Amino acid sequence: MKTFALIVTFGAVLSLAFGYWGRFTQVGRLQFDEMAGILPFMSWYAGIGLTVLAAILWVVLAWR
């Protein structure tokens, strides 16, 4: 389960980083304009969801 928690945490970091770059930087907004902008938009919110899941997993692991 610790390996799964690490994978989810790493995925959350990557997803949030890509989402941040694509949504909140000028270069990212130029790269992902109009309909392509859905990729960083969804990546940002997937990263938030993965972060919540990772936090839950780490709490469960610490509690065990």
JOHU-V626348 format. One record per pair of residues at least 6 apart in sequence whose ideal C-beta (glycine too) atoms are under 6 Angstrom apart, sorted by the first residue. I is the first residue (numbers start at 1). J is the second residue. D is the distance in Angstrom with one decimal. If there is no record, write none. Layout:
<<I & J & D> <I & J & D>>
//
This chain:
<<5 & 57 & 4.0> <5 & 58 & 5.7> <5 & 61 & 6.0> <8 & 50 & 5.7> <8 & 53 & 5.6> <8 & 54 & 4.5> <9 & 54 & 4.4> <11 & 50 & 5.4> <12 & 47 & 5.3> <12 & 50 & 3.6> <12 & 51 & 4.5> <12 & 54 & 5.3> <15 & 43 & 5.0> <15 & 46 & 5.1> <15 & 47 & 3.4> <15 & 50 & 6.0> <16 & 47 & 3.5> <18 & 43 & 4.8> <19 & 40 & 5.0> <19 & 43 & 4.0> <19 & 44 & 2.9> <19 & 47 & 5.4> <21 & 28 & 4.4> <22 & 28 & 4.2> <22 & 32 & 4.8> <22 & 40 & 2.3> <23 & 40 & 5.0> <23 & 44 & 5.7> <32 & 39 & 5.9> <32 & 40 & 5.3>>
//
